[in-house]
Amino acid sequence: MEARKRVGVNIQRLRRERELSQEELGARAKVHQTYLSQVESAKRNPSVDVLERIADALKVDISELFKG
């Protein structure tokens, strides 16, 4: 699986495990819900800064986004 798709799948899985909507996670990570949706569906290639904010909002180490 390509890295962008793996990251998107992991973000979506972690978000759902925490019972967060895309809107809630987006607000916590300071990204728009539409952008987050595109990251989860591998349509966007987020920067390391954005991935770090998403990981912080999910309360995981950034490496968790790349597992699998």
URSUL-V220911 format. One record per helix or strand. SS is the DSSP state (@ for helix, = for strand). FROM is the first residue (numbers start at 0). TO is the last residue. Records with the same first field share a line. If there is no record, write none. Layout:
SS = FROM-TO ; FROM-TO
//
This chain:
@ = 2-16 ; 21-28 ; 32-39 ; 47-57 ; 61-65
//
